[in-house]
Amino acid sequence: MELLAGAITFAFTTLLTIAGVGAAFILIPVFMALGIEVHTAMATALLLNAISMSVASVTFIRRKLVVWRIAVPILIVASALSPLGALVSQGMDRALLLWLFVGFLVFAALMMLFYSPKPRETTYGTGPLLGVGMSVGGAGGFLGGLLGVGGGNIIVPALVALGFDPKKASATTSFVVIFASLAGFLGHASMSGIEYPLLGWTVLGSAGGAALGSWLMSDKLKGRQVKILIGVVLIGIALKMAWGLL
């Protein structure tokens, strides 16, 4: 079972590292289907998210794909507003919120697949770039906390729609996801134990998949190809969420 979990982790991490969204949202139900307790599955998947995005970010930073002037404000504001989103969600109908998010993902995916904004990243000054980072980070953090999903699903298409190169949008979001995943891991790990045989095989799969995915994204794929892949991944996330709601 642990070996199978490691192989599945490798496959999904490779694909989703390219998109910059982390694989936890897929790995959690996979681990639960393998008979792993829910909080253990969540804690393990979120820790793997942090590990894979850390490995990937090493490559992205070396290739100078992380836009630091926007990554830092996104990280700070997303971390601050994520708990607020989680608090607000307690008084709202979760099914309605998730259906709205499915609609957003489909819209974002269609934008990624068919909309080609003019590149504007280099025209942003420090002030406007800071404002963009705070706005995107606020939306990603709040909605991620509100819906209990990764903010990367929101941040990547938002940055691309604002004119950022798809590779840089994916790489920048990957760096932010490290810290969001660690925060989630600490919360769930306090409620469950860690299965170390499972963790050992899945860490290998996660690190290997992240290394392969980051290499493919930075060295082998063109910006348009990355944009299409992100769109396909978002459609897949939307379908998975919709299936779970039916």
N, C-alpha and C positions, 0 to 999 in steps of 0.2 A: 504493500500500500504506500509506504513512504517513497519507494523508488518511482512508482507511478505518479505520485504527487510532484516529485522533483522534475520528471519529464514534462508534465503539464505546465509546471511553473516556468520551465525553460522556454517552451513554445509561446505562451502568452506574454511573457516578459519581453522576449525578442520583438514581437509585433508591437506591443504597446509602448516600449521604450522609444521606438521611432516616432510615435505620436505624442509622446511626452506626458501621458496621462496616468501612468502607473497601472499595475495589473490587479490591485487589491479587489476592485469591484467584481472582477471575474473569479479570482482565486477564492474568495470567501464562500460563494455557493458551491464551488467545486470541492473544496475541503469539507464542507458540511455534507455533501453527497457521499463522500468517502467515510462518513461516520464520525467526523471530528466535532467536538462540542462547539457551539456557536461562538462563544467568547474566545475560546482557544483559536478557532479558525480566523476570527477577526484580528486578534492580536498578532498571530503568525503572518497573515497576509499584509498587515500594515507594516510590520517590521521588515518584511521582504520588500515592500514598496520603498522604504527608506534605504535599504541596502542597494537595491537595483538602481535607484535614481542617483545614489552616491557614486556608484561605479560608472554610470553613464555620464554624470556631470564631470568626472575627471577628463573624459574624452572631449566633452563639449567645451570645457574651459580651455583645454589645450588648443582647440580649433578656434577659440575666440568667438564662440557662438552665443554665449550667455551675455545678454545686455544688462550689465550691472546697474545702470542708472534707472532701470525699470524693475529689475528683479528685487532689489532691496525694498522699495516702497510697496510692491505687491506683497512681499513676505510679511512686512510689518503690519500692514492694514488687514490682510487676510487673517493673520493670526489673532488680531484684536477683535475682528467682527465675527469670526466663526463661532465662538461661544454664544454671542448674541443671537445668531441665527438658530442655534440649537435650542436656546431658551424660548424664542418666539414660536418655534415649531410645536412646542408642547400644547399650545392652545389652538392649533389649526388642524384641519382635516388632512392627514398625511396622504391619503389616496389622491385627493384633488391636486395637492402640491406635486406629487410624482407625475401625474398625467400632464400637468403644465410643463414640468421639466422634460418629459418625453417630447412634447411639442417643441420646446426650445432646442433640444438636441437635433431633431429632424430639420428645423430651420437652420441651425448652425451648420449641419452637415451639407445641406443644399448650398449654403453660402460658400463653403469650402470647395465644393465640387464645381460650382458654376459661376461664382462671382470672382472677378479678378481686380482687386483694388490697386490703385497706383501705389508703388512703394513710397512711403512717407517717413520712414524711420529716421533717415539722415536729416530731414528737415525739422525735426523736433528739437527745440532748445532744451536746456536743463529744466527750466520751469514747467513748460508744457509736458515734458516727459515725466516729470515727477507727478503732475496732475493725472496723466494717463495711468501711471502705475498705481496711484492711490484709488482711482475710480475702478480700474479692473480688479485690483486686489480686494477692494471693498465688496464688489459684486460677487467675485469668486468665493471669498471667505464667508460672506453672509449666506449666500445661496447654498454653498457647500454644507455649512452648519445646519441650515434650515431643512435641507433635503437628506442629509446624512450621506452625501456622495462626495467624490473628489472634486475640489474646486478646479482642477486642471481641465476638466471637461468644459468649463466656462472660460477659463483664462486663455487657452490656446486659440479657439476660434475668434475670441474678442481681439486678441493681438493681431491675428492675421487680417481681420476685417479692418483694423486701424492702419494697415499698410506695412506691418512688420513681415520680414522674410519668414516663410513657414519654418525653416530650419531654426532660426533664432527664436521664434515663438515657442517651438517645441523644447528647445534646449533651456530657455529661460524658465519655462514652466516646470521642467524636470527638477531644476534646482529648488524651486519653491516647494514642490511636492515632498522633498526630503523631510522638511521640518513639520509640515502638516501631518505626514504619516507618522512621524515619531510621537507627536502629541496624541494622536489617536491610539497608537500602540500602548502608550503608558496608561491611558484610561482603561483599555480593555484588559491589559495584562494584570491590572490590579484585581480584576474580577475572575481570573482563571489562571491555570498553570500553563506552562509551555511544554509541549511534547518534543523532547530534544532529538529523538531519531527523525521525526518529521522535519524539524527545523534544520537539521544537518543536511538532508537531501535537498530540501527546497532552497536553502541558502546557496548551494552549489548551482542549482538550476537558475535561480534568480540572478546571481552574479554573472554566470555564463551568458544568459539571455540578454542582460543589460550590456555586456561587453560587445556581443554580436550586434544587437540592435543599434547601439550608439555608433559603431563602426559603419554599419550600412547607411544610417541616416547622414552622417557627416562626410563620408568618403565616396559612397556609391550611388546615392539617390539624388536626383535633382529636386529643386524646390517645388516644382509642380507635382512631382511624384509623391513627395512628402505631404503636400496639400491634399491630394486625392486619397492617400492612405488615411490621413486624419479624418476626412469626411466619411470614409467607409467604416472606420472604427466608431465614430459617433453614431452612425446608423445602427451598427451592431449593439452599442450600448442602449440605444433607444428601444430596439426590438427586445432585448433582454429584459429591460425594465417593464415594457408593456406586457410581455408574457407573464411576468411575475404578478402584474396587477389584474390580469384576466381571471 
